[in-house]
Amino acid sequence: MVERQRGQRMTDLNIGTWIKDKRLLKGLSKSGLAEALGVSVDYIFKLENNERTPSLETLLSIAEVTGGKVVLK
């Protein structure tokens, strides 16, 4: 798992790493996150491995489920 320093921005990490970190910190399995979002486990796998790019709606849902934060500028 990639450790982020306080104040490090999401742009310094890839989205897949952010999703995986948030999922693990919340104690969720891939299937648990998939179920909470109403998507397939395969989709979560592809997001975490940067094989797919999530929509803004999906990112906001992931943040809501995991307690993460998405800041738009």
Buried (B, 14 or more C-beta within 10 A) or exposed (E): EEEBEEEEEBEEEBBBBBBBBBBEEBEBEBEBBBBBBEBEBEBBBBBBEEEBEBEEEBBBBBBEBBEBEEEEE
